[in-house]
Amino acid sequence: MGSKDRYINILIVGYGGKKAKSFRVNTRFLKGVAVTALVALGGLFSFAVFSFYQNASLRAELAQVKQERDTLETLLAKEREKNSYLARFKEKVEELEGKLVAIDNFLRKKGIRKIPSGVGGGQKKVDILDIEYVSFLQEEADKFKKYLSRIPLGPPVWGRITSKYGYRRDPFTGRYEFHDGVDIKAPWGTKVRATAEGRVIYAGWKSGYGKTVIIKHAYGFKTMYAHLSKIKVKKGQWVKSGEVIGLVGSTGRSTGSHVHYEVWRYSKRENPIKYMYVRW
């Protein structure tokens, strides 16, 4: 390369009466500048591409983080709902246990001595959310329901009690005599219902009592329903609690339509009032 080829003359034409100027630039310098510019442009382009993909990656990561956050929030909401449900469930189980203890106390007052283990401190403390414990409470509730259906609870007919259990003045003789049951006044023909399930051991006419039904129940109980106008059951028949066993009347030694009702326990008369009305 000649000396002329190593330089380039650059002429800047004057404008507005100004003189023209010329510069001589080394071609190697121009090439260096060009190469530097190309490298710089390439670097900028590479940086732009890198920044684009990096931003795209960050956006994807942010979207994933947002999705994970939404998932966590959903799980937390479900966990809070689950905890709330468990709290309500625990409260209901505790309420059930309290009711079972109350029923057990009531039955013991009535002479039923069956005390369930595990309720009211019968066993060591059990996790109240344990499914086996809940099943145990359910079984005890079923047992109590069965017990209650076998115990003479409630009146055989709704009406006003005209004569209580105990000594009274006999309406026929005027003398003080012991009244073995309670007299419940009710309209003629009103349905009389068994106060507990059991087997009919007597259904017929009984001296002084007129048409009478006697039912034998579990746990040593017997109940008697007298002065009926009509008997709806037969001897040997099994009746359920609440089943109609006769109709109100005034047969036998009676002064008006009513039911004479007696409760026996192990061959001993008891005051029916304490079985007719439950007081908590």
C-alpha positions in Angstrom: 0.0 0.0 0.0 1.4 3.4 -1.0 1.5 6.4 1.3 -1.4 7.9 -0.5 -3.5 4.8 0.2 -2.9 5.0 3.9 -4.7 8.4 4.2 -8.0 9.7 3.1 -8.5 13.4 2.5 -11.7 14.8 3.8 -12.8 18.1 2.3 -15.3 20.2 4.1 -16.8 22.8 1.7 -17.2 26.2 3.1 -20.6 27.8 3.3 -21.6 31.4 3.4 -18.3 32.7 2.2 -16.3 30.5 4.5 -13.2 28.8 3.3 -13.1 25.1 2.6 -11.3 22.9 5.0 -9.6 19.6 4.4 -8.5 16.8 6.8 -6.3 13.9 6.2 -7.3 10.8 8.2 -5.4 7.6 8.5 -7.4 4.7 7.0 -6.2 2.4 9.8 -7.8 4.8 12.3 -11.0 4.8 10.3 -11.1 1.1 10.2 -10.4 0.9 13.9 -13.2 3.4 14.6 -15.5 1.3 12.3 -14.6 -1.9 13.9 -15.1 -0.4 17.4 -18.5 1.0 16.3 -19.5 -2.4 15.0 -18.4 -4.1 18.1 -20.2 -1.6 20.2 -23.4 -2.0 18.1 -23.0 -5.7 18.4 -22.6 -5.5 22.2 -25.7 -3.2 22.4 -27.7 -5.6 20.2 -26.6 -8.6 22.3 -27.4 -6.7 25.5 -30.8 -5.8 24.1 -31.5 -9.4 23.2 -30.3 -10.6 26.6 -32.4 -8.0 28.4 -35.4 -9.0 26.4 -35.1 -12.6 27.2 -34.1 -11.8 30.8 -37.3 -9.7 31.2 -39.3 -12.4 29.6 -37.9 -14.9 32.1 -38.5 -12.6 35.0 -42.1 -12.1 33.8 -42.5 -15.9 33.7 -41.0 -16.2 37.1 -43.3 -13.5 38.5 -46.3 -15.2 36.9 -45.3 -18.5 38.5 -44.7 -16.7 41.9 -48.2 -15.1 41.6 -49.7 -18.5 40.7 -48.0 -20.1 43.7 -49.1 -17.2 46.0 -52.7 -17.7 44.8 -52.4 -21.4 45.4 -51.1 -20.8 48.9 -53.9 -18.3 49.6 -56.4 -20.9 48.5 -54.8 -23.6 50.7 -54.8 -21.1 53.6 -58.4 -20.3 53.1 -59.3 -24.1 53.0 -57.1 -24.6 56.1 -59.0 -21.8 57.9 -62.3 -23.3 56.9 -61.1 -26.7 58.0 -60.0 -25.3 61.4 -63.4 -23.6 61.7 -65.2 -26.8 60.9 -63.1 -28.8 63.4 -63.8 -26.2 66.1 -67.6 -26.5 65.4 -67.3 -30.3 65.3 -65.4 -30.3 68.6 -68.1 -28.0 70.1 -70.9 -30.3 69.0 -69.1 -33.4 70.3 -68.6 -31.7 73.7 -72.3 -30.7 73.6 -73.2 -34.4 72.9 -71.0 -35.6 75.7 -72.7 -33.1 78.1 -76.1 -34.3 77.1 -75.1 -37.9 77.6 -73.9 -37.1 81.1 -77.1 -35.2 81.9 -79.2 -38.2 80.6 -77.1 -40.6 82.7 -77.6 -38.5 85.8 -81.3 -38.4 85.1 -81.5 -42.2 84.6 -79.6 -42.8 87.9 -82.1 -40.6 89.7 -84.8 -42.8 88.3 -83.0 -45.9 89.5 -81.2 -46.9 86.3 -77.7 -47.5 87.4 -76.0 -48.3 84.0 -73.1 -45.8 83.9 -71.3 -45.7 80.5 -67.6 -45.9 80.7 -65.7 -43.0 79.0 -68.5 -40.4 79.6 -68.2 -37.9 82.4 -64.8 -39.0 83.5 -65.3 -42.8 83.4 -62.0 -43.3 81.6 -58.9 -41.3 81.0 -59.2 -38.2 78.8 -59.6 -39.1 75.2 -59.0 -36.9 72.2 -62.4 -35.5 71.4 -61.7 -35.5 67.7 -60.8 -39.2 67.7 -63.2 -41.0 65.3 -63.4 -44.0 67.7 -64.4 -41.7 70.6 -67.1 -40.1 68.4 -68.3 -43.5 67.4 -68.4 -44.5 71.1 -70.5 -41.4 71.9 -72.9 -42.3 69.1 -73.3 -45.8 70.4 -74.0 -44.5 73.9 -76.6 -42.1 72.5 -78.3 -45.0 70.8 -78.2 -47.0 74.0 -79.7 -44.1 75.9 -82.4 -43.8 73.3 -83.2 -47.5 73.8 -83.1 -47.1 77.7 -85.5 -44.1 77.5 -88.0 -46.0 75.4 -88.1 -48.8 78.1 -88.6 -46.5 81.1 -92.2 -45.2 81.8 -91.7 -41.5 81.1 -94.4 -38.9 80.5 -98.2 -39.1 81.1 -100.3 -41.7 79.3 -102.8 -39.0 78.4 -102.7 -35.2 78.6 -105.1 -33.7 81.1 -105.5 -32.2 84.6 -104.5 -34.4 87.6 -107.6 -34.6 89.8 -106.2 -36.9 92.4 -102.5 -37.3 93.4 -100.5 -40.3 94.7 -100.8 -40.7 98.5 -103.4 -40.3 101.2 -106.7 -38.6 100.2 -110.3 -38.6 101.1 -112.1 -41.4 99.2 -114.9 -39.8 97.1 -117.2 -42.8 97.8 -116.6 -43.5 101.5 -115.3 -40.1 102.7 -112.5 -41.8 104.7 -108.8 -41.1 104.2 -107.3 -43.9 102.2 -104.0 -44.3 100.3 -104.3 -43.6 96.6 -102.0 -45.9 94.7 -101.6 -43.8 91.5 -102.7 -40.5 89.9 -106.1 -39.7 88.3 -105.8 -37.8 85.0 -109.0 -36.2 83.8 -109.6 -36.3 80.0 -112.5 -36.4 77.6 -114.3 -39.7 77.0 -112.7 -41.7 74.2 -109.3 -39.9 74.3 -106.4 -42.1 73.3 -104.4 -43.6 76.1 -100.8 -44.4 75.2 -98.2 -46.7 76.7 -95.5 -44.7 78.6 -92.8 -47.2 77.7 -92.3 -50.2 75.5 -93.1 -53.6 77.1 -95.3 -56.7 77.1 -99.0 -56.6 78.1 -99.5 -58.9 81.1 -103.1 -58.0 81.8 -105.9 -56.7 79.5 -109.4 -57.0 80.9 -111.8 -56.2 83.7 -110.4 -55.6 87.1 -112.5 -55.2 90.2 -112.8 -51.6 91.2 -110.7 -50.4 88.3 -113.0 -51.4 85.4 -111.3 -52.1 82.1 -107.6 -52.2 82.8 -104.3 -52.7 81.0 -101.0 -53.6 82.8 -97.7 -53.6 81.0 -94.4 -55.1 82.1 -91.4 -53.1 81.1 -87.6 -53.5 81.5 -85.6 -52.7 84.7 -88.4 -54.0 87.0 -91.0 -51.4 85.9 -94.8 -52.1 85.5 -97.5 -49.6 84.6 -101.3 -49.8 85.0 -104.0 -47.9 83.1 -107.5 -48.2 84.6 -111.1 -47.0 84.0 -110.8 -47.4 80.3 -113.8 -47.3 78.0 -112.1 -49.6 75.5 -109.0 -51.8 75.5 -107.0 -51.8 72.3 -104.4 -54.5 73.1 -104.3 -58.1 74.1 -102.5 -60.0 76.8 -99.0 -61.1 75.6 -98.8 -58.3 73.0 -95.6 -56.3 72.7 -96.3 -52.6 72.6 -94.0 -49.7 71.8 -93.6 -46.5 73.7 -96.4 -44.1 72.7 -98.6 -46.9 71.2 -102.3 -46.6 71.9 -103.4 -49.2 74.4 -107.0 -48.0 75.1 -109.4 -45.1 75.3 -110.4 -42.9 78.3 -113.5 -44.0 80.1 -115.2 -44.2 83.5 -115.6 -48.0 84.0 -115.4 -49.6 87.4 -115.4 -47.5 90.6 -115.2 -44.0 89.0 -116.8 -40.6 89.3 -116.1 -39.4 85.7 -114.0 -39.9 82.6 -110.3 -40.2 83.5 -107.4 -42.6 83.6 -106.1 -44.1 86.8 -102.3 -44.5 86.2 -99.9 -46.4 88.4 -96.1 -47.1 88.2 -94.5 -50.1 89.9 -90.8 -50.8 90.4 -89.8 -54.3 91.6 -93.3 -54.9 93.0 -93.3 -51.6 94.9 -95.6 -48.8 94.0 -93.9 -45.4 93.2 -95.3 -41.9 92.7 -96.0 -41.6 89.0 -95.5 -37.9 89.1 -91.7 -38.2 89.2 -91.8 -40.2 85.9 -94.5 -38.1 84.2 -92.6 -34.7 84.2 -88.9 -34.3 83.6 -87.3 -31.4 85.4 -83.7 -30.5 84.6 
